[in-house]
Amino acid sequence: MVDDALLATLVSSVEDELEATEWATRKAAADTLACLAAALGPALSHSKASSTAALVACRFDKVF
């Protein structure tokens, strides 16, 4: 089982990278969130709102 506090810290750090100045860093952060969601699914329910907001904020960027 994944430690919730550690997972929250990880997701928060990845979300912060969505605001990086380099496109490649933002792309890697978006890919990382996608991989975490696919692998951990329900364990990320506490981060769903913040992750969605972070992705929406950069949706017109080249991240997708």
C-alpha positions in Angstrom: 0.0 0.0 0.0 1.2 3.5 -0.8 1.7 6.0 2.1 -1.0 8.7 1.6 1.3 11.5 2.9 4.1 10.5 0.6 1.7 10.2 -2.4 0.3 13.7 -1.6 3.8 15.1 -1.6 4.7 13.4 -4.8 1.5 14.6 -6.6 2.0 18.1 -5.3 5.5 18.2 -6.6 4.5 17.0 -10.0 1.7 19.5 -10.1 4.2 22.3 -9.4 6.2 21.2 -12.4 3.2 21.9 -14.6 4.1 25.6 -14.1 7.7 25.2 -15.2 9.0 27.4 -18.0 10.3 24.6 -20.1 7.8 22.7 -22.3 9.5 19.4 -21.9 9.3 19.6 -18.1 5.5 20.4 -18.3 5.0 17.5 -20.7 6.9 15.1 -18.4 4.8 16.3 -15.4 1.5 15.7 -17.3 2.7 12.2 -18.4 3.7 11.5 -14.8 0.2 12.4 -13.6 -1.3 10.2 -16.2 0.9 7.2 -15.2 0.2 7.7 -11.5 -3.6 7.8 -12.3 -3.4 4.7 -14.3 -1.3 2.8 -11.8 -2.9 4.0 -8.5 -6.4 5.1 -9.6 -8.6 5.4 -6.4 -5.5 6.1 -4.2 -5.3 9.5 -5.9 -8.9 10.5 -5.2 -7.7 13.1 -2.6 -5.6 14.8 -5.3 -8.2 14.7 -8.1 -9.4 18.3 -7.8 -6.0 19.9 -7.5 -4.6 17.8 -10.4 -7.5 18.6 -12.6 -7.2 22.3 -11.9 -3.4 22.2 -12.6 -4.0 20.4 -15.9 -6.8 22.8 -16.9 -4.6 25.7 -16.2 -2.2 24.6 -18.9 -4.6 23.0 -21.3 -3.8 25.4 -24.1 -0.1 24.7 -23.8 1.7 22.0 -25.8 1.3 19.6 -22.9 -1.3 17.5 -24.6 
